[in-house]
Amino acid sequence: MENRKVFLNEHTNLLELEEHMYPLVDVDTPNVFRNLFRYDEIPKIAFNDRIVPHHMPDEIWITDTTFRDGQQSRAPYTSEQIVTIYDYLHRLGGPNGKIRQSEFFLYSKKDRDAVYRCLEKGYEFPEVTSWIRASRKDFKLVKEIGLKETGILVSCSDYHIFYKLKMTRRQAMEHYLSVVRECMETGVRPRCHLEDITRSDIYGFVIPFCVELMKLMEEYKMPVKIRVCDTMGYGVNYPGAVIPRSIPGIIYGLMVHAGVPSELIEFHGHNDFYKAVNNSSTAWLYGASGVNCSLFGIGERTGNTPLEAMVFEYAQLRGTLDGMDTTVITELAEYYEKEIGYKIPPRTPFVGKNFNVTRAGIHADGMLKNEEIYNIFDTDKFLNRPALVSISNTSGAAGIAYWINAYYKLSGDREVDKNSELVKRVKAVVDKEYEDGRVTVLTDEELIAKIDSVCKELHMTL
């Protein structure tokens, strides 16, 4: 105790005692946490009520994996599509570069061509980075292309070390460190992807490994990033949950016990248990500067953390968008639907066609009186998506009135009331359709035709 250093934490302005060092715990048999992860049972979330403090970094940002992890679960993008999406990401990130990086494969000529075309744009953000195999040949390729950083896979759970790599922990650590050293020898910054960290021995392998990475950083005077990969989506954000499932616990351990600074910690989540967004926000709150995302959450199995979700999480946590242009999100959604042919589920937040559309008549009545009652924020301002009402048998007169005012952009004295003759007659026509057995929602084209017909009968125009 008496030999441990006392120092001032500049983030909390409190004196702290230097933490114990954690040596590698080499084991003869793998620790796969069968008490938590019995394969024939649903995984367990256990608690020990050890609470770690919030530690929001001075600056936080988003990184993108649309062209890497996002491309592993779908048909490959064309070079033209990659360049177009990259342009959108640049605009979305804004002048402050809140979308900091985008990572690319380099395996094929098509991939490399897209990288060259993106580099030609000359954008500072998102910085073009790569994802490669851990080989000197691939490191040289990264260097030749002109990239300054690359991702390297360093699987860290005993599931991977023992069962996939057929190594011991010490053999795995020594192999990984040699690969990272080779990368740094070529002058390329390594980004270490700690695969399957939420099933790993945090203090027996992850922390000792990251301590050694920090030593390499000091030796080469070159940053080494740590990507916290919740590969299977097991991470949880609950205070007091035990590691390795605790995202707060993992981030705390990396910062305090391994000495990794916030700006070098990045969280990469998967959505297998519907927790990708919550876990990403939690990583920010407890000390990670970066969260790694994919557009619309497209990724392996259940997908990655949706990038557009974290844009709005950023705004909620920081109280500002810091220059991000959220209207680009709608443009991206339209591009994916019309040009790429990807169908976004209609109830997807922010981008689905129904995300700010109401069908219930009582809700429509509230929106007719004040849009704020049933719309999450000014979606017209931030997404070029005005709140809408979908007309069905439950919409009522209020829904029809709201639809007419929204579609024809009627305001002030020109607005129609739910008690107007126009609305009454259109409602009668709609009600008749459902009385006759209709079960589907009316399309915009159908409503326009019915409204035009009634307007002619009433000798009025909108």
Secondary structure, DSSP 8 states (H G I E B T S, - for coil): -TTS-EEEETTTTEEEE----------SS----TTT--TTS-----B----------SS-EEEE-TTTGGGTTSS---HHHHHHHHHHHHHHHTTTTSEEEEEEE-SSHHHHHHHHHHHHT--SSSEEEEE--SSHHHHHHHHHHT-SEEEEE---SHIIIIIIS---HHHHHHHHHHHHHHHHHTT-EEEEEETTGGGS-IIIIIHHHHHHHHHHHHHHT---EEEEEETTS--B--TTB-TTTBHHHHHHIIIIIS---GGGEEEEEB-TTS-HHHHHHHHHHHT-SEEEEBGGG--STT-B-BHHHHHHHHHHHHSS-TT--THHHHHHHHHIIIII-----TT-TTTSTTTTEE--HHHHHHHHH-GGGT-SS-HHHHHS---EE--STT-HHHHHHHHHHHHTT--GGG---TTSHHHHHHHHHHHHHHHTT--S---HHHHHHHHHHHHHHTT---
